[in-house]
Amino acid sequence: MKKFAHKCQRIAVCFYGQYRAGDYLSAYFREMVEATGCTVDFFCSSKRIATYEFSKSAEAQGKNAAEYVDGGDLESKLWHNWQAKSVNIIPDEVDKTFAERDCPRNGIFYSMSDSIRLKTEHENANHFVYDIVVLTRYDVLLSPVNLWDYLRRWYNSIELVEFEQTMGYPLYNNWLITQPLYSKDWGTWGLQDIVLVGSSYSMDALATELQFLMYGNLEQFATKSPIAHTMCGHTSLFHAARQAGLCCTTKYPFVDIRNDSLTYDETVPKNKRKPWLEFSLLRDTWDLDKLTAEVPVNSHKAVRFYTKQWVSDRIKIKL
């Protein structure tokens, strides 16, 4: 028995956060759309602010303080280069307010929720619901190019038994595909914020709980404990997902190379598997014109190449 009664027709990709190296990835994201056998729509929430942490290249360029890009130029790029269905540039005051309350990372949650809001408003205006929703960032290099088509085909074929074994028996389509992370700094579990995949309902519920976390830091008489400032961003995301009652996976799925399909089936031999998702991050403090000429972002070598760049650029923090 199939889990879903109809085939996947629409996928929403919600982009959040600072734009950063988005100029070098917009064309590749459009390639990903073309490689997917259904409608894929982009929703773009971003902000003028650009901050750089733990980066050798940023320090070398003196970019240790927040900078601001032109809001009109950014909005134009999101409409034209990304061909978004909906765009919002978050006011500068939002991040400034969170910084004043000593919870600057709440700005990430604000943009996550804002991007999901754009998706939901589009659904309401057009009287449909997306089958799959992806939440990700502008500076993320995802591989392979047909990543979302694997999701589409998984949605179309997943059996109810395997789905329940993987997701923990969700009752209200409240499923979330993600990857747990453990924070050595905080001694707590968190969720990967690079790529999250779920139902439209799950993303709406996640956005609602993230807003409660934010309000807990901004409102003295909040209905929930003001705990977000005591946790890293990954841990707060984990807390929000649990508070929303979402059934989260314990890892990302993999591809069974025998039939080129996405699965969580642990009976598949190890030598018959390949990763479904590989990713890296691009920094706009690198010489990206030179690097992308050397290894284009759509190259099969790109993720490994840019991961090496990231590792060599990152400043390690000694605890």
N, C-alpha and C positions, 0 to 999 in steps of 0.2 A: 504494500500500500504506500503510495506516494505521500510525502509530508504535505506538499503544497498542491492545492486543487487546480491551479492554473500555472502556465509557464511564465517565466520571468519576461516581462515586457519593458520594464523601465528600471534604470539604476540611477540614483542620485549620488553625486560626489560632492561632498561639502568640504570646502577648503577653509582653513582658519589660520589665524596668527599673522605674524610679520611676513611681508612679501619676500624680502631678502633676494635669493637667487632665482626668483620666479621667471625672470626674462629668459633664462636658459633652459627652462623646463616646459614652458607653455606649449610649444610645438610638439614635444614628445607626448604630453598628456592628450593632445588632440589625436596623435597616432594611436594611443590606447583606445580612444573612443571608436576609431575606425576599425579596430581589431575586435570589437565587441559586437555580437550578433543581436543587439537590441538597442533601444534608445538610451543614451547616457547624457544626463544633464549636469552642468556645473553650477554650484552656488558658492559665491565668494564673499566671505567676510574678511576684512583685513584692516590694517591700521597704518598710520603714517610713521609711527615710531620704528626705529631699527636699533636693536641692542646687540651687543657682542660679549659673550662670556666664555672664559676658558679657551681663548683662541690666540695662538702665537701671532698669526698674521694680523689680527685685529690690533693687538698690542703694538706690533711693529709699525702699524699705520696710525697709531694714536687714537684708535676708535674705542676707547674705554668708556666713553659716556654715550648716552642715548643721542641718536641723530633722528632727523625727521625728513621724510621724502615729501615731494609735492603730491598733495592729495588728489588734485585734478588729474595729474598724469597717471597716478596709480589707478584711479577709477577707470580712465580711458583704456588702460592696458587690460584690465579685468573684463571689460565689455568686449573689446575687439580681439585681443590676442587669445584670451581664454574662452571667448564666446559664451559667457556665463548667462544663465537664465535670470539671475538676480544678483545684485552687488550691494554691499554696504561697507562704507569706510567708518570705522568706529571713532568717535571723538577722542581727541588727545586726553581730555579730562578723565576718562575712564581709567586708564593706566596710572595717571598721576594720583587719582584718589586711592587706588589699591596700594600704591607705593607709600602714601602717607599713612595708611593703616597697617603698614609693615606686612603686607601680603601681596607683593608684586606679581607672583605667579598666578594670582586669580585672574589676571588679564588674559591668560591663556583660556581659562574656562569661559570667560565672557565671550571670547571670539568663537569658541566651539559652539556655545549655545546660540550665538547670533547666527552662525552659518546654518545650523539646524533650523532655526526660526525661518530663515529665508526659504528653505526647502518646504517647510510646513505651510507657509503662507501660499506658496506656489501650488501645493496640493489642494488647499482649500479653494483657491481661485479657479482651479481647473477641474475640480471634482474627481480626483483620482488619488491613489496612494502608491508611492514607489515600492516596488517589490524588494529591492535591496538598497541600502544606504551605506556609503563609504565615507568615513571621516578621516581626513588627512591634511597634510601641510603643503605649502607652495614650494619648499626647498627640498622636498623628498624625491629622490630618484627611485622609482619602483621598477621591478623587473619580475617576470617577462612582460612584453608589450601586450600580450593577450591575457593579462592577469584577471581582468574583470570578466572576460568571456569564460574563464574557468568557473567563476562564481555563478554566472548565468546557467551554465550547463549543470553545475552542482545543484542549484535551486530546482532545475527541471527534473532531475533524476533521483534526488535523495529520498530514500525510503524512511518511513516513519520510525521504524525500530532503530536504525542507525542514528537518525537525528536525535531521538530521545536519549540514546546512550551517550551521545556526544555533548548535548546541551543541558542535560540534567532535567529532563521532562518538563519543558516549558509549556505552560497552559495558554498563554495569551499572546503567542508570537513574540515573546519577550526574550529573544536570543541575541547574543553578541559574540562575534568571533574576534578574539584578541589574543594577546600573549602576556601572561603574568610576569612581573619583574620583582626582584627582591632588592630592597634598598639597604645597603650596608650602613648608610648614614643614619637612617631612622630605625632600622631593625624591623621594618614592616614590609608587607607585600604591596605591590602596585600593579597597574596595567600599562602596557605599551601605548603611548599616545601618537605613534607614528602612523599607524593604520588600524582603524577599528571598522568592523563590518557588522551590520545588523539589520533588523527590520525597521521600517519607518517608525513603528510604535516604540521600539527600543531606544532609538535615537531621541525621540521626543521625551521619553521618560528620563533618559540620561541628562538631557538638557535641563529638565525641571529640577532634578536633584543637584546639579551643578549650581543652579541659581540659588538654591537654599544654602549651599556652602558659601557662596559669595556673600549673600545677605547676612550670614552669620558673622562675617568679619566687618560688615559695614553698619549693621543695625544693632544697637545695644540690647534691644528687647526682641531678638530673633527667636523664632519658634524652634530652632535647632541649635545645638552647641556650636560656638565659634571655634572650630577645630582646624579649619583648612590652613591657617597660617602656621600650624605646628607640624604639618606634613609636607613632604615633597609633592610635586604635581602628580606623579604617578600614583602615589598613595591616595590622594584626594580623588582621583579618577576612579580608583578601585572602590573607595568608600561610596561614591555617588552611584556606581553601578549596583553595588549590593543594596543600598538604600532603595533603589528603584526596583529591586526584585528581579534584576536581569540574570538570566542563565548564561554565564560566561564560559567559553571554552578554556581549557588548560594550556592550549598551544594553538598555533596556526595549523591548518590542515596541510597535507602534502599531496603530490600528484602520483598516482599509480601509473607508471610508464607503460604498463601492458595495454591499457585502454585510454591513456592520456586523460584521466579524469581525476577530479578533486575528491579526496576522501580522508576520513579519520580511522579507517579500518586497520587496526594493528596487526591483523593477520597477513597483511601484504608484506612480503619479504623485504628486508632492508635494501637489498640490491635491485629491487624493482621500484624504488621510490626516487623522487627528485623534489626539490623545494618548490612549493607553489609561489612563495613570495620571498624575494630578496630586495633589500633596500639599502640606500646610503643617503647621506645628506650633503648638499653643496653649500659652501660658504661664499658669499659675495665679496669677501675680503681676499679671495684667491684671484689669480689671473685666469679667470674663466674663459676669456677669449682664447688664450693659448691652450689651456687644458682641454677645452671642448673641441678644438681643432685637432689635438693629438688623439683624444679618445672621445668621439661623439657620445652624447648621453643615450642614444639608441643602440650603441654597440653592445654585443654580448659580454664585452670585457669591462663595461662601464662601472657596474656596481663594485666590483673588486678594486678597480683603479681608484675610484673616488673614496672608497672606504680607507684605502691606504693613505690618501691625502688627508682625510679627516683625522685618522689616528696620529699622523705625524704633526698635525696642526694643533691638536688638543693639548691644553695645559692640564697636567695631572695635579689634582689637589691632594695634598698630604693631610690626613686626619690626625 
